Amino acid sequence: MISRVRVTPDVDTNGDGVPDTPAAGLPSNIVIPQQGRYAYVVNHAGIATPAQVGFFQHGYAGNVAILDLKAALDPVNNGTLGAVRAWVPTGAYGPVGLALMPNLGTAFVTHSEGNGPEDGARELNVLDLQSGQVLQSLKLALGNGGAVPQSQGKSCTALANDPASAPFASPNADFGCFTDSNGIVVSSMRGGYAFVANGGTDDVSVVDVRRLLVGRADAEVRRIATGVGPWGLAINSANSVVAVGNRESAETGVEGNTISLIDVSRAISGHASPIVANVRVGTDAAAAASRPFGLAFTPDGKRLLVANFRTNNLSVVDVRRAIAGDPQAEIARIPLVRPDGAPARPRGVATTPDGKFAAVSGGGVNASGGGTLWMVDLDNAAVVATVTGVGNEPYLLQITQGPAQ
């Protein structure tokens, strides 16, 4: 462990106008472009106080911390804000997904929560990372109310007119109207299209990037129904296949055990069947939950890695076999074990640039210092190193493509 740097600002907790306590922040995602100079950290509850988060972890305004990686690796900044160059408010609540544009000055950010409750979000915002301003805010279309009948008077139209009446926490039968979006990836095909995992409506939005950047209300061009509660997304290096992890239904709390593969060309051309594969991961039992969380393609796009939270393992999926309909497309299932014997609970996964190794993050739920990192040899399908004490409940992670400049 080289350094632990802070990523949330100080907040005023006693009302004297002087910031005195580090915000809880709940950093949930990190994006590092190939240039490797800065890391962009999504603070799910940006300026929420520890007391607020201790009461309820959802429904707070978010921000993006911009970290200087060279400074972050310097031990002098251990435990300090010395590596933070700026915080950019995301303009809404409970952000999760972040996608950087090639110029690195613009980012798209998804939001998974409303102002206060765990339901009520459908904002896809465009951020200017230099000025810290929200350039555009697209409201994704409402869902149809989901598979479970809603309460009297809780139609999607009624909830949209009165967001404060949205369900406070999941599971709840009245979810299914707001997208409550999670992961986002962008394909450069045909001018650019963003794919957004909508945990609240069990589908993926396809968004025309050119329309989004100029603020057109019709930027969302279609919805693709997936399995329950999609959370993580990944896109291959050819920008041709998007992988979706079907994690958990916000209506019923039932957890999923499949990933879906979306053909990007089909998706943006309006093809009736853009999903080219559904693969059960992490378990052999059709009714058992594996709760697929984070996903990553190997650099050559031949394999897809899936962190399975509930079954405490890492799946390796052969993409070609999956698209061909091979029932044995999951070619490896690698157990992840914590030294203390507690459940591994993996969440995020990333690969090294050479595709030989994967890093997987996980560890105890809300346990200070309970985070764990596993390094996995992909050719031999085996864990080769385990690092403990990696923070508190780590979520997504990335590996730099080279040394920070």
Helices and strands as residue ranges (DSSP letters): E 10-11, E 21-22, E 25-31, E 38-45, H 50-55, E 61-68, H 69-72, G 75-77, E 84-100, E 106-113, E 123-128, E 133-139, H 156-161, G 163-165, E 181-187, G 189-191, E 193-198, E 203-208, H 209-213, E 220-225, E 230-235, E 241-248, E 255-263, H 264-269, E 275-280, E 292-297, E 303-308, E 313-318, H 319-323, E 330-335, E 348-351, E 357-363, E 371-377, E 382-388
